[in-house]
Amino acid sequence: MTDFVQYDGQLLEAALLRLNPWWEDQSLLAVPGLPVRRWPFEPLLKSVLRGDDQRAGLLIGPRRVGKTTLVRQVMAEVAIRFPDIPARNFCYVDFQERLVDGVTPEAVVVALVPRIDPTQPTLLVLDEIQFLADWDKLLRAVVHRHISPALRMLATGSGTAELRRGAADTLLGRVQVFRLGTLTFPEFVQVASGDAAFDPERLDLRDQFARYLARGGFPESLWRADLAGISSQLRSFCETYVLEGDVVRRLGVRQSATLARLWLHIVRHPGQVLNPAQLGNEVGAKRDTADAWLQALELAELILSIPPSDRRGHPESGKNRYPRAYPADHSLATAYGLSSDDGPVIETLVLRHLQSWVARLEGDHQNRADLTYWRHDRSARDSSEIDFRVSLGEESLLIEVKATRNPEPDVARLARTAEGLHHTGVILVHRGDERRSVRRGEVVVHLWPLIEFLCALHAVPTTLGSLTDAP
């Protein structure tokens, strides 16, 4: 263990007691909080309970989406299932707030050790670890200290690629990564009603969807009646808390005014192909600088990017093959001036749901699923595009999104594109009311109303083909 700088041990003890009130009152531990348990509650819980050497779960996602709530729910469930585990063996540390001036990660571990019963299992939760410059040292210190024979760790943070890399290097593969995004529409309904059950047959989904479309998927926006206030709050969050905080300070990005112009360009053009040279010209930055900033925005979880696919559905990179970028939630686009009825906003909303669905598919099938887009070379005479493509094993699903209530004019074009990709079916999501299937030659175009499609994704079909079954 390394030498420590000077810090006030009593202040550190007081800070840890404030974060872990159940150490003095065990009844405060087994309180599950909200009745709604979002995905990935169950797989995260399983990662804690499993008995092999998979000792850590890492929950990543944007700021303010409910990661802390979810890990606290996991702690409560473990306490309920195993009431004989001492409350002092449940340890929670939040690095978003400064614990004590001068304290090191190793000192936190040293302060925890005397409280823990080494003969009992231990659950250590490290919240918002991206705020700790040397958080990987803390994980390593915990692993090497052998605090208890059955140590399990949960960590949360934003900065997906950065945290994945660091956790993998530190724990040598003994980490399972889960992602939590903003609320999907079914989750929005569940949280708003306080009812974990989601039954589309008995709910007035039109009114609920109008609320979701207007407020977006950040949980704190759910109960606000002032829509203008929601947009103002989201802009402030992006520009001061994330752009100036996470990106500029933590990731060391300079020229924040130009970075802000890049962010505005992306958030106002959801689905744009991310050509760094072109974007750099539009915002006044060199190509390499624009490329670095794009990576920084993705690390800060402000944008979602999806790569292009080859004809077989595999992600593709290389010359003139650039990803598409969308804001992390559709409410970010509307906060910066787009209408909630605009096609790119609806595309962003569908992508957020597909992202969650793909993560659950991967968990169910224990197999990688790819979320991409298809775009034919523009130099070809019959250029064609598909908004989203989901590939799982040998299966591949094509999905086109239109904000129109009359999708009929797009059917023939989609059928030709699907046929060119050797698909016999393609999904067309639209704002109308009718779900039906239309055959054009050898291809069946499945017309899905938007709300019904989002609810179907929440049900997690076990195969991609479940979404192309005839209605």
C-alpha positions as CSV (number, residue, x, y, z in Angstrom):
1,M,0.0,0.0,0.0
2,T,1.3,3.4,-0.9
3,D,2.0,6.2,1.6
4,F,-1.0,8.6,2.1
5,V,-1.1,12.3,2.1
6,Q,-2.5,13.9,5.3
7,Y,-6.2,13.9,5.8
8,D,-8.6,14.1,8.7
9,G,-9.6,10.5,9.6
10,Q,-12.5,11.6,11.8
11,L,-14.0,13.7,9.0
12,L,-13.6,10.7,6.6
13,E,-15.4,8.5,9.2
14,A,-18.2,11.0,9.5
15,A,-18.6,11.2,5.7
16,L,-18.8,7.4,5.4
17,L,-21.4,7.3,8.1
18,R,-23.5,9.9,6.4
19,L,-23.4,7.8,3.2
20,N,-24.1,4.6,5.0
21,P,-26.8,5.4,7.7
22,W,-27.7,1.7,8.0
23,W,-24.5,1.1,9.8
24,E,-26.2,2.6,12.8
25,D,-29.8,1.7,11.9
26,Q,-30.1,-1.6,10.0
27,S,-33.8,-0.9,9.1
28,L,-32.7,1.7,6.7
29,L,-30.9,-0.8,4.5
30,A,-33.6,-3.2,3.3
31,V,-35.7,-0.4,1.8
32,P,-36.2,-1.1,-2.0
33,G,-37.4,2.4,-2.8
34,L,-39.3,2.8,-6.0
35,P,-41.4,-0.3,-6.9
36,V,-40.3,0.0,-10.5
37,R,-37.1,-1.9,-11.2
38,R,-35.7,-0.9,-14.5
39,W,-33.5,-3.1,-16.7
40,P,-30.8,-4.1,-15.9
41,F,-31.9,-4.7,-12.3
42,E,-32.2,-8.5,-12.7
43,P,-28.8,-9.2,-14.5
44,L,-27.1,-6.7,-12.1
45,L,-28.5,-8.6,-9.1
46,K,-27.4,-11.9,-10.6
47,S,-23.8,-10.5,-11.1
48,V,-23.7,-9.8,-7.4
49,L,-25.2,-13.2,-6.3
50,R,-23.2,-15.4,-8.6
51,G,-20.6,-17.5,-6.8
52,D,-17.7,-17.6,-9.4
53,D,-14.9,-15.1,-9.9
54,Q,-17.0,-12.6,-11.7
55,R,-16.7,-10.2,-8.8
56,A,-17.7,-6.8,-10.2
57,G,-20.6,-5.2,-12.0
58,L,-20.1,-1.9,-13.8
59,L,-23.2,0.2,-14.5
60,I,-22.6,2.9,-17.1
61,G,-24.8,5.5,-18.7
62,P,-25.4,9.2,-19.0
63,R,-25.6,11.5,-16.0
64,R,-29.0,11.8,-14.3
65,V,-30.6,8.6,-15.6
66,G,-31.0,6.7,-12.3
67,K,-27.9,4.7,-11.9
68,T,-27.7,5.4,-8.2
69,T,-31.3,4.5,-7.6
70,L,-30.8,1.2,-9.4
71,V,-27.7,0.1,-7.4
72,R,-29.4,1.1,-4.2
73,Q,-32.3,-1.2,-5.2
74,V,-29.9,-4.0,-5.7
75,M,-28.4,-3.4,-2.3
76,A,-31.8,-3.5,-0.7
77,E,-32.7,-6.7,-2.5
78,V,-29.6,-8.4,-1.3
79,A,-30.2,-7.3,2.2
80,I,-33.8,-8.6,2.1
81,R,-32.7,-12.0,0.7
82,F,-29.8,-12.4,3.1
83,P,-30.9,-10.8,6.4
84,D,-28.0,-12.5,8.3
85,I,-25.4,-10.4,6.5
86,P,-24.4,-7.6,8.8
87,A,-25.4,-4.1,7.7
88,R,-21.8,-2.9,8.1
89,N,-20.9,-5.3,5.2
90,F,-22.9,-3.1,2.8
91,C,-20.6,-0.2,2.0
92,Y,-21.6,2.7,-0.3
93,V,-19.2,5.5,-1.4
94,D,-20.3,8.4,-3.7
95,F,-17.4,10.1,-5.4
96,Q,-19.6,12.8,-6.9
97,E,-19.1,14.7,-3.7
98,R,-15.7,15.3,-2.2
99,L,-15.4,13.1,0.9
100,V,-12.5,14.7,2.7
101,D,-9.7,16.9,1.4
102,G,-6.5,15.0,0.8
103,V,-8.0,11.5,1.0
104,T,-6.7,8.8,-1.4
105,P,-8.6,5.8,-2.8
106,E,-6.5,3.5,-0.7
107,A,-7.4,5.5,2.5
108,V,-11.1,4.9,1.8
109,V,-10.4,1.1,1.7
110,V,-8.4,1.3,4.9
111,A,-11.3,3.2,6.6
112,L,-13.8,0.6,5.5
113,V,-11.9,-2.6,6.5
114,P,-12.3,-2.3,10.3
115,R,-16.1,-2.1,10.0
116,I,-16.5,-5.2,7.8
117,D,-17.0,-8.7,9.2
118,P,-14.4,-10.6,7.2
119,T,-16.3,-13.9,7.7
120,Q,-19.4,-12.6,5.9
121,P,-20.1,-11.7,2.3
122,T,-19.5,-8.0,1.5
123,L,-21.1,-5.7,-1.1
124,L,-19.1,-2.6,-2.0
125,V,-20.8,0.0,-4.1
126,L,-18.7,2.7,-5.7
127,D,-20.9,5.4,-7.2
128,E,-19.8,7.9,-9.9
129,I,-16.3,6.6,-10.1
130,Q,-15.4,8.8,-13.1
131,F,-15.0,11.7,-10.6
132,L,-12.0,9.9,-9.1
133,A,-9.0,10.6,-11.3
134,D,-7.3,7.3,-10.1
135,W,-10.4,5.2,-9.6
136,D,-8.7,2.2,-11.1
137,K,-6.3,2.3,-8.1
138,L,-9.2,2.0,-5.8
139,L,-10.6,-1.1,-7.6
140,R,-7.1,-2.6,-7.5
141,A,-6.7,-1.9,-3.8
142,V,-10.0,-3.5,-3.0
143,V,-9.2,-6.6,-5.0
144,H,-5.7,-7.0,-3.5
145,R,-6.8,-6.4,0.1
146,H,-9.1,-9.5,0.3
147,I,-11.6,-7.6,2.4
148,S,-13.8,-10.7,2.7
149,P,-13.9,-14.2,1.1
150,A,-17.1,-13.3,-0.8
151,L,-16.5,-9.7,-1.9
152,R,-18.8,-8.3,-4.6
153,M,-18.5,-4.8,-6.1
154,L,-20.9,-2.6,-8.0
155,A,-19.6,0.6,-9.6
156,T,-21.4,3.3,-11.6
157,G,-20.1,6.0,-13.9
158,S,-20.4,7.8,-17.2
159,G,-17.8,7.7,-19.9
160,T,-18.5,4.3,-21.5
161,A,-15.4,3.5,-23.4
162,E,-13.1,4.9,-20.8
163,L,-14.7,3.0,-17.9
164,R,-14.9,-0.3,-19.9
165,R,-11.2,-0.1,-20.7
166,G,-10.1,0.8,-17.2
167,A,-12.3,-1.9,-15.5
168,A,-11.1,-4.5,-17.9
169,D,-7.5,-3.7,-17.3
170,T,-7.8,-3.4,-13.5
171,L,-10.0,-6.5,-12.9
172,L,-8.5,-8.7,-15.6
173,G,-11.9,-9.7,-17.0
174,R,-13.7,-10.1,-13.7
175,V,-16.2,-7.4,-14.5
176,Q,-19.6,-7.5,-16.2
177,V,-20.7,-4.3,-17.8
178,F,-24.3,-3.1,-18.0
179,R,-25.7,0.1,-19.5
180,L,-28.6,2.2,-18.3
181,G,-30.0,4.9,-20.6
182,T,-32.8,7.4,-20.3
183,L,-36.4,6.1,-19.7
184,T,-38.0,4.2,-22.5
185,F,-41.7,4.9,-23.1
186,P,-42.9,1.8,-21.1
187,E,-40.5,2.7,-18.3
188,F,-41.8,6.3,-18.3
189,V,-45.3,4.9,-17.9
190,Q,-44.2,2.6,-15.0
191,V,-42.4,5.3,-13.1
192,A,-45.1,7.9,-13.6
193,S,-47.8,5.5,-12.3
194,G,-45.6,3.9,-9.6
195,D,-46.8,0.5,-11.0
196,A,-44.2,-2.0,-12.0
197,A,-46.8,-3.8,-14.2
198,F,-47.0,-2.6,-17.8
199,D,-50.2,-3.7,-19.5
200,P,-50.8,-1.8,-22.8
201,E,-54.3,-3.2,-23.1
202,R,-55.6,-1.3,-20.0
203,L,-53.6,1.9,-20.3
204,D,-54.4,5.1,-22.2
205,L,-51.2,5.1,-24.1
206,R,-51.9,8.1,-26.4
207,D,-52.0,10.6,-23.5
208,Q,-49.0,9.0,-21.8
209,F,-47.0,9.0,-25.0
210,A,-47.8,12.7,-25.6
211,R,-46.4,13.4,-22.1
212,Y,-43.3,11.3,-22.9
213,L,-42.7,12.9,-26.2
214,A,-42.9,16.4,-24.6
215,R,-40.8,15.6,-21.5
216,G,-38.3,13.0,-22.6
217,G,-36.6,10.2,-20.8
218,F,-34.7,11.9,-18.0
219,P,-36.4,10.9,-14.8
220,E,-36.3,14.3,-13.2
221,S,-38.3,15.8,-16.1
222,L,-41.2,13.4,-15.5
223,W,-43.1,15.4,-12.9
224,R,-42.4,18.9,-14.1
225,A,-45.5,20.7,-15.5
226,D,-43.4,23.5,-17.0
227,L,-42.2,22.3,-20.4
228,A,-40.2,25.4,-21.1
229,G,-38.5,24.8,-17.7
230,I,-37.6,21.3,-18.8
231,S,-35.9,22.5,-22.0
232,S,-34.0,25.2,-20.1
233,Q,-32.9,22.7,-17.5
234,L,-31.6,20.3,-20.1
235,R,-29.7,23.0,-22.0
236,S,-28.1,24.2,-18.7
237,F,-27.2,20.6,-17.8
238,C,-25.6,20.0,-21.2
239,E,-23.7,23.2,-21.4
240,T,-22.5,23.7,-17.9
241,Y,-22.6,20.4,-16.1
242,V,-21.5,18.1,-19.0
243,L,-19.8,20.2,-21.7
244,E,-17.8,22.4,-19.3
245,G,-17.5,19.8,-16.5
246,D,-17.1,16.3,-17.9
247,V,-15.8,17.1,-21.3
248,V,-13.7,20.2,-20.8
249,R,-12.2,19.6,-17.3
250,R,-12.2,15.8,-17.0
251,L,-11.3,14.9,-20.5
252,G,-9.0,17.9,-21.1
253,V,-10.7,19.4,-24.2
254,R,-9.8,23.0,-25.0
255,Q,-11.6,25.6,-27.0
256,S,-15.0,25.0,-25.3
257,A,-16.8,27.6,-27.5
258,T,-16.0,25.7,-30.7
259,L,-16.9,22.4,-28.9
260,A,-20.3,23.9,-28.0
261,R,-20.8,24.8,-31.7
262,L,-20.1,21.2,-32.6
263,W,-22.6,20.0,-30.0
264,L,-25.3,22.3,-31.2
265,H,-24.7,21.1,-34.8
266,I,-25.1,17.5,-33.8
267,V,-28.1,17.9,-31.5
268,R,-30.0,20.0,-34.1
269,H,-29.3,17.4,-36.9
270,P,-30.0,14.0,-35.3
271,G,-28.9,11.1,-37.6
272,Q,-26.3,13.1,-39.4
273,V,-23.3,11.1,-40.7
274,L,-20.2,12.0,-38.6
275,N,-17.6,13.0,-41.2
276,P,-15.0,14.7,-39.0
277,A,-13.6,16.8,-41.9
278,Q,-17.0,18.1,-43.0
279,L,-18.1,18.8,-39.4
280,G,-14.8,20.5,-38.7
281,N,-15.4,22.9,-41.6
282,E,-18.9,23.7,-40.4
283,V,-17.8,24.6,-36.9
284,G,-14.4,26.0,-37.6
285,A,-12.1,23.2,-36.4
286,K,-9.4,21.0,-37.9
287,R,-10.4,17.4,-38.8
288,D,-8.3,15.8,-36.0
289,T,-9.7,18.2,-33.5
290,A,-13.3,17.5,-34.5
291,D,-12.6,13.8,-34.4
292,A,-11.3,14.1,-30.8
293,W,-14.2,16.2,-29.8
294,L,-16.7,13.7,-31.2
295,Q,-15.1,11.0,-29.1
296,A,-15.2,13.2,-26.1
297,L,-19.0,13.9,-26.6
298,E,-19.5,10.1,-26.8
299,L,-17.5,9.5,-23.7
300,A,-19.7,12.1,-21.9
301,E,-22.7,10.1,-23.1
302,L,-24.2,13.1,-24.8
303,I,-24.5,11.4,-28.1
304,L,-25.3,7.9,-29.3
305,S,-23.5,6.8,-32.5
306,I,-24.1,3.8,-34.7
307,P,-21.8,2.5,-37.4
308,P,-22.7,1.7,-40.9
309,S,-23.2,-2.0,-41.8
310,D,-21.9,-4.1,-44.7
311,R,-24.4,-6.1,-46.7
312,R,-24.3,-9.0,-44.1
313,G,-25.2,-6.7,-41.2
314,H,-21.8,-6.5,-39.6
315,P,-20.4,-3.1,-38.5
316,E,-18.2,-1.5,-41.1
317,S,-15.4,1.1,-40.8
318,G,-12.9,2.5,-43.2
319,K,-12.6,5.2,-45.8
320,N,-15.9,7.2,-46.2
321,R,-17.7,4.9,-43.8
322,Y,-18.7,7.1,-40.9
323,P,-21.1,6.5,-37.9
324,R,-24.3,8.4,-37.5
325,A,-24.9,10.5,-34.3
326,Y,-28.0,11.1,-32.3
327,P,-28.5,12.9,-29.0
328,A,-28.7,10.6,-26.0
329,D,-32.4,11.3,-25.6
330,H,-35.0,12.9,-27.9
331,S,-35.7,15.6,-25.3
332,L,-32.2,17.0,-26.0
333,A,-33.1,17.7,-29.6
334,T,-36.4,19.4,-28.7
335,A,-34.6,21.4,-26.0
336,Y,-32.5,22.9,-28.7
337,G,-35.4,23.9,-31.0
338,L,-36.6,20.8,-32.9
339,S,-40.3,19.9,-32.9
340,S,-41.3,16.7,-31.3
341,D,-43.1,15.8,-34.5
342,D,-39.9,16.1,-36.6
343,G,-38.7,12.9,-38.3
344,P,-35.2,13.1,-36.8
345,V,-36.7,13.4,-33.3
346,I,-38.8,10.3,-33.8
347,E,-35.7,8.5,-35.1
348,T,-33.8,9.4,-32.0
349,L,-36.6,8.1,-29.8
350,V,-36.8,4.8,-31.7
351,L,-33.0,4.4,-31.5
352,R,-33.0,4.8,-27.7
353,H,-35.6,2.0,-27.5
354,L,-33.6,-0.2,-29.9
355,Q,-30.5,0.3,-27.9
356,S,-32.2,-0.9,-24.7
357,W,-33.8,-3.8,-26.6
358,V,-30.5,-4.9,-28.1
359,A,-28.8,-4.9,-24.7
360,R,-31.5,-7.2,-23.4
361,L,-31.2,-9.5,-26.4
362,E,-27.5,-9.8,-25.8
363,G,-28.2,-10.8,-22.2
364,D,-30.8,-13.3,-23.1
365,H,-28.9,-15.0,-25.9
366,Q,-25.3,-14.5,-24.4
367,N,-24.3,-13.4,-27.9
368,R,-23.2,-10.0,-29.4
369,A,-25.9,-8.1,-31.2
370,D,-25.0,-5.2,-33.6
371,L,-27.0,-2.1,-34.1
372,T,-26.1,-0.3,-37.3
373,Y,-27.5,1.6,-40.3
374,W,-27.4,0.8,-44.0
375,R,-26.5,3.3,-46.6
376,H,-25.7,2.4,-50.2
377,D,-22.8,4.2,-51.8
378,R,-24.2,7.6,-53.0
379,S,-22.3,7.2,-56.3
380,A,-24.5,4.3,-57.2
381,R,-27.6,5.0,-59.4
382,D,-29.9,3.2,-56.9
383,S,-28.7,4.7,-53.7
384,S,-30.7,3.5,-50.7
385,E,-30.8,3.7,-46.9
386,I,-32.2,1.9,-43.9
387,D,-32.4,3.8,-40.6
388,F,-31.5,0.9,-38.3
389,R,-30.3,-2.7,-38.7
390,V,-30.1,-5.2,-35.8
391,S,-28.0,-8.3,-36.3
392,L,-27.9,-11.2,-33.9
393,G,-25.9,-14.3,-35.0
394,E,-27.1,-15.1,-38.5
395,E,-30.3,-13.1,-38.1
396,S,-30.7,-9.5,-39.3
397,L,-33.7,-7.1,-39.0
398,L,-34.2,-4.0,-41.1
399,I,-36.1,-1.0,-39.5
400,E,-37.1,2.2,-41.2
401,V,-38.7,5.1,-39.2
402,K,-41.1,7.7,-40.7
403,A,-42.9,10.5,-38.8
404,T,-45.8,10.3,-41.3
405,R,-49.2,9.0,-40.6
406,N,-49.5,7.6,-44.1
407,P,-46.5,5.3,-44.7
408,E,-47.9,3.8,-48.0
409,P,-45.6,5.9,-50.3
410,D,-42.5,4.4,-48.7
411,V,-43.5,0.8,-49.1
412,A,-42.2,0.2,-52.6
413,R,-38.8,1.8,-52.0
414,L,-38.3,-0.2,-48.8
415,A,-39.2,-3.4,-50.5
416,R,-36.6,-2.8,-53.2
417,T,-33.9,-2.0,-50.6
418,A,-34.7,-5.1,-48.6
419,E,-34.6,-7.2,-51.7
420,G,-31.2,-5.8,-52.6
421,L,-30.0,-6.9,-49.1
422,H,-31.5,-10.4,-49.6
423,H,-34.2,-9.8,-47.0
424,T,-37.7,-11.1,-47.3
425,G,-39.1,-8.6,-44.7
426,V,-38.6,-5.1,-43.4
427,I,-40.2,-3.1,-40.6
428,L,-41.7,0.4,-41.3
429,V,-42.5,2.3,-38.1
430,H,-44.9,5.2,-38.6
431,R,-47.2,7.6,-36.7
432,G,-50.4,6.1,-38.0
433,D,-52.8,3.7,-36.2
434,E,-52.9,0.6,-38.3
435,R,-50.6,-2.4,-38.0
436,R,-50.6,-4.5,-41.1
437,S,-48.3,-6.3,-43.6
438,V,-47.9,-5.5,-47.2
439,R,-46.3,-7.7,-49.8
440,R,-44.3,-6.3,-52.7
441,G,-42.9,-9.1,-54.8
442,E,-40.8,-11.4,-52.5
443,V,-40.6,-8.9,-49.7
444,V,-43.2,-8.3,-46.9
445,V,-43.2,-4.7,-45.4
446,H,-44.5,-4.8,-41.8
447,L,-46.2,-1.5,-40.9
448,W,-46.0,-0.9,-37.2
449,P,-47.6,2.1,-35.4
450,L,-45.0,3.8,-33.3
451,I,-46.5,3.4,-29.9
452,E,-47.3,-0.3,-30.5
453,F,-43.7,-0.9,-31.8
454,L,-42.2,0.6,-28.6
455,C,-44.3,-1.6,-26.4
456,A,-43.4,-4.6,-28.5
457,L,-39.7,-3.9,-27.9
458,H,-40.3,-3.7,-24.1
459,A,-41.7,-7.2,-24.3
460,V,-38.3,-8.5,-25.5
461,P,-39.0,-11.0,-28.2
462,T,-36.7,-14.0,-28.0
463,T,-35.9,-13.8,-31.7
464,L,-35.7,-11.0,-34.2
465,G,-38.3,-12.7,-36.3
466,S,-40.9,-12.1,-33.5
467,L,-41.3,-8.6,-34.8
468,T,-42.0,-9.6,-38.3
469,D,-44.7,-12.1,-37.5
470,A,-48.0,-11.3,-39.2
471,P,-50.4,-9.2,-37.0
